[in-house]
């Protein structure tokens, strides 16, 4: 049996939604639905691949002081920067399914 990991996380109010349910929210919750970010993990903001991806992603990405990337999402009406948290959420989701 092949296990496919979901790489989509949506934040709605205080809730986080994973996988197919998050992908379904992509139309109504564009800026808080994070998808396709695995291509960005471990890369620096100035990397040409990251700069190419920025044009197509609807969510906001900014550089950190060390050159790595931040993904901005709104959780309970407060904008937060996170990439590590999104990665941990997906790892825990894959382990439980």
GUMARLO-620632 format. One record per atom (N, C-alpha, C): atom name; x, y, z. Coordinates in steps of 0.05 Angstrom, whole numbers, plus 5000, padded with zeros to 4 digits. Layout:
# residues N
[rec 'CA' [X Y Z]];
...
END
This chain:
# residues 97
[rec 'N' [5017 4976 5000]];
[rec 'CA' [5000 5000 5000]];
[rec 'C' [5018 5025 5000]];
[rec 'N' [5012 5043 4982]];
[rec 'CA' [5027 5068 4980]];
[rec 'C' [5013 5090 4996]];
[rec 'N' [5027 5103 5013]];
[rec 'CA' [5016 5125 5029]];
[rec 'C' [5024 5152 5017]];
[rec 'N' [5004 5168 5010]];
[rec 'CA' [5010 5194 4999]];
[rec 'C' [5006 5215 5020]];
[rec 'N' [5027 5231 5025]];
[rec 'CA' [5025 5251 5045]];
[rec 'C' [5011 5276 5033]];
[rec 'N' [4995 5289 5049]];
[rec 'CA' [4981 5313 5040]];
[rec 'C' [4999 5337 5047]];
[rec 'N' [5002 5354 5028]];
[rec 'CA' [5019 5378 5033]];
[rec 'C' [5002 5403 5031]];
[rec 'N' [4980 5403 5044]];
[rec 'CA' [4962 5426 5044]];
[rec 'C' [4952 5431 5072]];
[rec 'N' [4956 5455 5082]];
[rec 'CA' [4946 5463 5109]];
[rec 'C' [4931 5489 5106]];
[rec 'N' [4907 5490 5118]];
[rec 'CA' [4892 5515 5118]];
[rec 'C' [4887 5523 5147]];
[rec 'N' [4888 5549 5152]];
[rec 'CA' [4883 5561 5178]];
[rec 'C' [4857 5577 5176]];
[rec 'N' [4838 5571 5193]];
[rec 'CA' [4812 5585 5193]];
[rec 'C' [4805 5591 5222]];
[rec 'N' [4806 5616 5229]];
[rec 'CA' [4801 5624 5257]];
[rec 'C' [4822 5612 5274]];
[rec 'N' [4814 5595 5294]];
[rec 'CA' [4833 5582 5311]];
[rec 'C' [4838 5553 5302]];
[rec 'N' [4826 5545 5280]];
[rec 'CA' [4827 5517 5271]];
[rec 'C' [4849 5514 5250]];
[rec 'N' [4860 5490 5248]];
[rec 'CA' [4878 5483 5226]];
[rec 'C' [4866 5459 5212]];
[rec 'N' [4866 5459 5186]];
[rec 'CA' [4853 5438 5170]];
[rec 'C' [4875 5427 5152]];
[rec 'N' [4875 5400 5149]];
[rec 'CA' [4896 5387 5135]];
[rec 'C' [4885 5371 5111]];
[rec 'N' [4903 5366 5092]];
[rec 'CA' [4897 5347 5070]];
[rec 'C' [4875 5357 5051]];
[rec 'N' [4857 5338 5044]];
[rec 'CA' [4837 5344 5024]];
[rec 'C' [4818 5365 5034]];
[rec 'N' [4811 5366 5059]];
[rec 'CA' [4793 5386 5070]];
[rec 'C' [4806 5414 5066]];
[rec 'N' [4832 5416 5070]];
[rec 'CA' [4846 5442 5067]];
[rec 'C' [4846 5449 5037]];
[rec 'N' [4850 5430 5020]];
[rec 'CA' [4850 5435 4991]];
[rec 'C' [4823 5445 4982]];
[rec 'N' [4802 5435 4994]];
[rec 'CA' [4775 5444 4987]];
[rec 'C' [4770 5473 4995]];
[rec 'N' [4785 5483 5015]];
[rec 'CA' [4782 5511 5024]];
[rec 'C' [4799 5530 5008]];
[rec 'N' [4814 5520 4989]];
[rec 'CA' [4833 5537 4974]];
[rec 'C' [4818 5559 4959]];
[rec 'N' [4793 5555 4951]];
[rec 'CA' [4779 5575 4936]];
[rec 'C' [4769 5598 4954]];
[rec 'N' [4759 5591 4978]];
[rec 'CA' [4748 5611 4996]];
[rec 'C' [4767 5622 5016]];
[rec 'N' [4790 5609 5020]];
[rec 'CA' [4809 5618 5041]];
[rec 'C' [4837 5618 5028]];
[rec 'N' [4841 5633 5007]];
[rec 'CA' [4865 5632 4991]];
[rec 'C' [4890 5639 5006]];
[rec 'N' [4890 5661 5021]];
[rec 'CA' [4914 5671 5034]];
[rec 'C' [4922 5654 5058]];
[rec 'N' [4904 5639 5069]];
[rec 'CA' [4910 5622 5093]];
[rec 'C' [4911 5593 5086]];
[rec 'N' [4911 5585 5061]];
[rec 'CA' [4914 5558 5053]];
[rec 'C' [4942 5555 5041]];
[rec 'N' [4959 5540 5055]];
[rec 'CA' [4987 5537 5047]];
[rec 'C' [4990 5511 5033]];
[rec 'N' [5000 5512 5008]];
[rec 'CA' [5004 5488 4992]];
[rec 'C' [5030 5491 4976]];
[rec 'N' [5042 5470 4969]];
[rec 'CA' [5066 5470 4952]];
[rec 'C' [5090 5482 4966]];
[rec 'N' [5090 5483 4992]];
[rec 'CA' [5113 5495 5006]];
[rec 'C' [5136 5476 5010]];
[rec 'N' [5132 5450 5004]];
[rec 'CA' [5154 5431 5008]];
[rec 'C' [5177 5437 4989]];
[rec 'N' [5171 5449 4967]];
[rec 'CA' [5192 5457 4948]];
[rec 'C' [5210 5479 4959]];
[rec 'N' [5199 5494 4979]];
[rec 'CA' [5214 5516 4991]];
[rec 'C' [5230 5509 5016]];
[rec 'N' [5224 5486 5028]];
[rec 'CA' [5238 5478 5053]];
[rec 'C' [5268 5475 5048]];
[rec 'N' [5283 5487 5066]];
[rec 'CA' [5312 5485 5065]];
[rec 'C' [5325 5504 5046]];
[rec 'N' [5310 5520 5032]];
[rec 'CA' [5321 5539 5012]];
[rec 'C' [5323 5567 5024]];
[rec 'N' [5340 5583 5014]];
[rec 'CA' [5343 5611 5021]];
[rec 'C' [5324 5628 5004]];
[rec 'N' [5316 5650 5015]];
[rec 'CA' [5297 5668 5001]];
[rec 'C' [5308 5678 4975]];
[rec 'N' [5334 5682 4973]];
[rec 'CA' [5346 5692 4948]];
[rec 'C' [5352 5671 4927]];
[rec 'N' [5346 5645 4934]];
[rec 'CA' [5350 5623 4915]];
[rec 'C' [5332 5628 4890]];
[rec 'N' [5343 5625 4866]];
[rec 'CA' [5328 5629 4841]];
[rec 'C' [5302 5612 4840]];
[rec 'N' [5303 5588 4850]];
[rec 'CA' [5279 5571 4850]];
[rec 'C' [5257 5583 4867]];
[rec 'N' [5265 5593 4891]];
[rec 'CA' [5245 5606 4908]];
[rec 'C' [5233 5631 4895]];
[rec 'N' [5250 5647 4883]];
[rec 'CA' [5241 5671 4870]];
[rec 'C' [5222 5665 4847]];
[rec 'N' [5226 5643 4833]];
[rec 'CA' [5208 5634 4812]];
[rec 'C' [5181 5625 4823]];
[rec 'N' [5182 5611 4845]];
[rec 'CA' [5157 5601 4858]];
[rec 'C' [5140 5624 4869]];
[rec 'N' [5153 5645 4879]];
[rec 'CA' [5139 5668 4891]];
[rec 'C' [5117 5680 4873]];
[rec 'N' [5122 5679 4848]];
[rec 'CA' [5103 5691 4829]];
[rec 'C' [5077 5676 4828]];
[rec 'N' [5077 5651 4835]];
[rec 'CA' [5054 5634 4832]];
[rec 'C' [5039 5627 4858]];
[rec 'N' [5051 5634 4880]];
[rec 'CA' [5039 5627 4906]];
[rec 'C' [5022 5650 4916]];
[rec 'N' [4997 5644 4925]];
[rec 'CA' [4979 5665 4934]];
[rec 'C' [4985 5675 4963]];
[rec 'N' [5000 5661 4978]];
[rec 'CA' [5006 5669 5005]];
[rec 'C' [5032 5685 5006]];
[rec 'N' [5035 5700 5028]];
[rec 'CA' [5058 5718 5030]];
[rec 'C' [5082 5704 5041]];
[rec 'N' [5105 5708 5029]];
[rec 'CA' [5131 5697 5037]];
[rec 'C' [5151 5720 5040]];
[rec 'N' [5165 5721 5062]];
[rec 'CA' [5186 5741 5067]];
[rec 'C' [5211 5728 5076]];
[rec 'N' [5234 5742 5074]];
[rec 'CA' [5259 5731 5084]];
[rec 'C' [5263 5735 5114]];
[rec 'N' [5276 5716 5127]];
[rec 'CA' [5284 5719 5155]];
[rec 'C' [5311 5732 5155]];
[rec 'N' [5321 5739 5179]];
[rec 'CA' [5347 5752 5182]];
[rec 'C' [5370 5734 5171]];
[rec 'N' [5367 5708 5174]];
[rec 'CA' [5389 5690 5165]];
[rec 'C' [5386 5682 5136]];
[rec 'N' [5366 5693 5122]];
[rec 'CA' [5363 5688 5093]];
[rec 'C' [5343 5666 5087]];
[rec 'N' [5333 5651 5107]];
[rec 'CA' [5313 5631 5102]];
[rec 'C' [5286 5644 5098]];
[rec 'N' [5265 5628 5094]];
[rec 'CA' [5239 5640 5087]];
[rec 'C' [5219 5638 5110]];
[rec 'N' [5200 5657 5110]];
[rec 'CA' [5177 5657 5128]];
[rec 'C' [5152 5656 5111]];
[rec 'N' [5132 5641 5120]];
[rec 'CA' [5106 5640 5107]];
[rec 'C' [5087 5654 5127]];
[rec 'N' [5072 5674 5117]];
[rec 'CA' [5054 5689 5134]];
[rec 'C' [5026 5678 5132]];
[rec 'N' [5013 5672 5155]];
[rec 'CA' [4985 5664 5156]];
[rec 'C' [4971 5679 5178]];
[rec 'N' [4945 5681 5176]];
[rec 'CA' [4929 5694 5196]];
[rec 'C' [4916 5673 5214]];
[rec 'N' [4922 5673 5239]];
[rec 'CA' [4910 5654 5259]];
[rec 'C' [4896 5671 5279]];
[rec 'N' [4870 5668 5281]];
[rec 'CA' [4853 5683 5300]];
[rec 'C' [4857 5713 5296]];
[rec 'N' [4857 5722 5271]];
[rec 'CA' [4860 5750 5262]];
[rec 'C' [4887 5762 5269]];
[rec 'N' [4907 5746 5275]];
[rec 'CA' [4934 5756 5280]];
[rec 'C' [4953 5744 5259]];
[rec 'N' [4968 5761 5245]];
[rec 'CA' [4986 5751 5225]];
[rec 'C' [5011 5740 5238]];
[rec 'N' [5018 5715 5231]];
[rec 'CA' [5042 5702 5243]];
[rec 'C' [5059 5691 5221]];
[rec 'N' [5086 5690 5227]];
[rec 'CA' [5105 5679 5208]];
[rec 'C' [5111 5650 5217]];
[rec 'N' [5109 5632 5198]];
[rec 'CA' [5116 5604 5205]];
[rec 'C' [5123 5587 5181]];
[rec 'N' [5143 5571 5184]];
[rec 'CA' [5149 5550 5164]];
[rec 'C' [5153 5525 5180]];
[rec 'N' [5167 5527 5202]];
[rec 'CA' [5173 5503 5218]];
[rec 'C' [5147 5491 5229]];
[rec 'N' [5128 5508 5238]];
[rec 'CA' [5103 5497 5249]];
[rec 'C' [5087 5482 5228]];
[rec 'N' [5086 5493 5204]];
[rec 'CA' [5071 5479 5182]];
[rec 'C' [5084 5452 5176]];
[rec 'N' [5110 5451 5176]];
[rec 'CA' [5124 5425 5171]];
[rec 'C' [5117 5405 5193]];
[rec 'N' [5118 5414 5218]];
[rec 'CA' [5112 5396 5241]];
[rec 'C' [5083 5386 5239]];
[rec 'N' [5064 5404 5233]];
[rec 'CA' [5036 5396 5230]];
[rec 'C' [5033 5374 5210]];
[rec 'N' [5046 5377 5187]];
[rec 'CA' [5044 5356 5166]];
[rec 'C' [5057 5330 5174]];
[rec 'N' [5079 5331 5187]];
[rec 'CA' [5093 5306 5196]];
[rec 'C' [5075 5291 5216]];
[rec 'N' [5062 5306 5235]];
[rec 'CA' [5044 5293 5254]];
[rec 'C' [5020 5281 5240]];
[rec 'N' [5010 5295 5219]];
[rec 'CA' [4987 5286 5204]];
[rec 'C' [4993 5260 5189]];
[rec 'N' [5017 5259 5177]];
[rec 'CA' [5025 5235 5163]];
[rec 'C' [5028 5211 5182]];
[rec 'N' [5039 5216 5205]];
[rec 'CA' [5044 5195 5224]];
[rec 'C' [5018 5183 5235]];
[rec 'N' [4996 5199 5236]];
[rec 'CA' [4971 5189 5247]];
[rec 'C' [4953 5176 5226]];
[rec 'N' [4960 5180 5200]];
[rec 'CA' [4942 5167 5180]];
[rec 'C' [4955 5142 5169]];
END
